[in-house]
Amino acid sequence: MSATTTTAETAEPAPVHAESLARLLVAGERPPRPNALRTSLTFGWRAMLKIKHVPEQLFDVTAFPIMMVLMYTYLFGGALAGSPTQYLQYLLPGILVMSVVMITMYTGVSVNTDIEKGVFDRFRSLPIWRPSTMVGYLLGDALRYTIASIVMLAVGLLMGFRPDGGFMGVAAGVLLLLIFSFAFSWVWTMFGLLLRTEKSVMGVSMMVLFPLTFLSDIFVRPETMPGWLQAFVNNNPVTHVAAAVRGLMQGSWPSMEIAWSLGWAALLIAVFGPVTMRLYNRK
């Protein structure tokens, strides 16, 4: 009897304790809602952790750029500029732009993959700033663009690339490229939401990227092209970015090309940013 009584006595205070705890939780202040910057940085950190756990993602920003600069320099350098080293001074900034712009498509692939896995359903239920999910993807990919730029410049310096603009000119050129790539990535976030599979995203991306990158001044000057082709090349956004980056690294200040590059970046965000968020909210 005493054992039963003791057990009952020890069991009685439990509801009281639970009720007190519930009263305490209700009376306490709710944690503040995270702001837009904080949530965007959190999703950007998530994108970087994905690179940490799947380091094979860095293959496209390391091996591919090295292969491109070696192949084009030694294949076409002698024929186009008289020597590979001389051609490298013109080619490397353009190849840098080409490599970074081409890997922007993986933003759309990542978005599409998360949709297929159902992760986006969880994101949409969170009390956060809606665009922070997309901005986080782009911030994480900005790290990939930076790594690609560093790898390309390191290989170029070993091969004989000598930027007359020095460190500041190179840094300004890379910064301009990162701004444009961040804006250009909004195009692929739209396709990532719009298309059904990641293979479709990659296929459409290649159809857009190949004409933009190869029909530009990355490899040769537009003056050597037919007139009808020059009209497209001279108005190609990749041409403006490549010319601006090349000029900054060579020590000049190509204000017109810089203005065109920033203008294209602003236009891409203004057009594809709202379209992407509309698709995201309706997904």
N, C-alpha and C positions, 0 to 999 in steps of 0.2 A: 504494500500500500504506500509506504513512504517513497519507494522508487517511482511509483506512478505519479504521486503528488509532485515529486521533485521534477519529473519530466514535464508535467503540465505547467508547473510554475516557470520553468526555463523557457517553455515554448510561447507563453503568453506575451512577453514584451515584443516579439517580432513584428506584429502588425503596427504597434506603436512606433517602432523604429522606422519601418517602411513609410508610415504616414508622415513622420517628421522629415525624413529624407525627401519625400515628394514635395512637402511644403517648402523645404529649403530650396529645391531646384526651381520651383515656380517663383519663389520670391527673388531669386538671384537674377542678375542682368544677363541677357543673351549676348553672346560674343558679337562684336561688330561684323557687319557684312564686308567681305574682302573687296577692295577697290579694283578697278580695271587693270591697273598696272600690276598689282600683286598676282591676280589670277592669270594674266598673260605670261608673266615670268614663271609661274608654276607650271603651266602647260609647256612653256619653252624648255624648262628643266626636264619635264617628262620626255620630250623629244630627244634631248641629249642623253638621257638614261637609256633610251632605246638603242642609240649608237654604242653605248658602253656594253650593253648586253649582246648586241649583234654587230661586232666590229667589222664584219664583211661589208657593211654599208659604206665604209670608207674606201672601198676599192675604187669606186667611181671618181673619187676626189683625189686619188693618189696615182694609181697605175694608169688610168686613162689619160690624165693630163700629161704625164711623163711620156707615154707612148706617142701622143699627138705632137708634142714639141720636138721630140727626136726624129720622128718620121718626116714631118714636113720640112724641118730645117735641113736635114741632110739629103732629102730627095729633091727638093726644089730650090734650095739655097744657091747652088752654083748656077743654075739656069736662069733664075730670076734676078739675082743681085750680084753675081760674080763670085761670091763665096758664102758658105753657110754662116760664118760669123757676122758678115754684113747684113745678110737677110734676117738673121735672128733679131737685130735691133728693131726691125719693122714688124716681124712676125710675132714675137713673144707677147706684147700687150694684146694683140688681136686674139691669139690662141688662149690667153688668159680669159678674155671676155667670152670666147666661144665655149670653153670648158665649163665656166661657172653658169652661163645662161642655159646650157644643155642639161645640167643637173638640177635646175629648178623644177623640172617636171616631176621629180620624186616627191615633191610636196603633195601634188595631186594623188600620186600613188598611195602615199601614207594615209591621206584622208579617206580614200576609197577602201583601203584595207580595214581601217577602224570601223567604217560603216558596215562592211560585210561581217565583221566580228561582233557587232552589236554594241561596241563601246560608246558610240555616239548617243545611244538611247540614255545611257547613264549620264553623259555630259549635259544633255539637254534638261535633265531633271535637277541639276544643281543650281542653287541660288547665286549665280555668278553673272558677270557681264557677258552677254551672249557672244560677241565677236572674240572674246579672249581665247577660245579654243582654236580658232583659225590663226589668230595672231601668234599664239604659242607655237603652232607648227612652223610658221615663218621665222620666228626668232630662233628656234632650234636649227632650222636649215641654214640660217645665217652663219652658224658655226661651221657647217659643212663648206659653205662658200669661202669662208676665211681660211680653212685648212687647205682647200684647193688652190687658193691664191698663194699661200705661203709655199706650198710644194712646187708650184709652177715657177715662182720667182727664184727659189733655191736651185732648181735644175737649170734655169736660164743663166743664173750667175756662174754656175759651174761650167756651162757651155760657152761663156764669153759675153753674155748680155751685160751692158754697161749703161744704166740709165743716167742721163745727164741731169735729170731733175733731183738726183740724190734721194735720201730717205723721205723727205717731205713730199717730193713729187710722186714717188711710188705709193706712199701712204694715202695721198689725196686720190690717186687713180684707183686704188683698191676700194677706198671708201665710196667713191662715186659708183663703182661697179656693184658694191653691196647694196646701195640704195636702189639702183635700177633692178637688181635681181630680186630684192624684197618685193618691189612693186610688180614685177613680171610674174612672180609666184602666185599672185592672186588669180591669174588666168587658169592655172592648173588646179587651184582649189575649187574653182567653178566646175571644171571638167571632172574632178574627183567626186563632186556631189551629183553631177548630172549623168555620168555614165555608170553602167552597171558593174563592170569588172575592171580590175587594175590593168589587164591587158589592153582593154579598150582605151584607157587613159594614156598608156604608153604609146599606142598606135597613133592616136590623134596628136599627141605631143610631138612625135617624130615628124608627122606631116606638116606641122607648123614650124618646128625648130630648124629642120634642114634647109628650107628655102631662106629663112631669116639669117642663118649663120653663114651658109656657103655663098649666098648672093649678097655679099657685103664687101667691105674693104679689108677684111681680116687677112687675106692672103696676098692680094695685089691691089694696086691703086685703081680707082674707078676710071681714071683717064685712059687706061688701056682697053676698056670694054667698049662694045658697040653702044651707040647712042641710046637705043631703046632700053638696054639693060642698065645704063648709067642712071636713067630716070628712076628706076626702082631702087638701085643700090644707094643713090644719094639721099633717098627719102626713107631708107630702112632704119628703124630705131637702133638696131645692132651696129650699123655703120656709125651712127652718131656717138654711141657709147664707146666703140673701139677707137674712133678718132680722138675722142676726149681723153680716154685713158692713155693712149699713145702719146698725145701731146703733153699731158702732165708728167709722164715718166721721162719724156725727152727734155723737160725743163721749161716748156712754154706754158702759156695760159690760154688755151683755146676756148675763149668765153662763149662763142656761138655754139660750139659743140657741147659744152657743159650745159648751156641753157636748154638745148634741144634734149639732152639726156634727162635732165631733171623734169622738163616739161612732159616727156613721154612717161616718166615714172609717175608723175602726178595724174596724168590722164588714165593710166592703167588702174591706179587705185580708185580714182573717181568712178570709173566705169565698172570694173569687175568686183570691187569691194562690195557695193550695194547688191549687185546681182548674186554674188556668193552668199551673202547673209540672207537674202530672200530665199534662196534655195535651201539654205541650212535650216531656216525656220519652218519651211514647209516639208522638210525631209521626213 
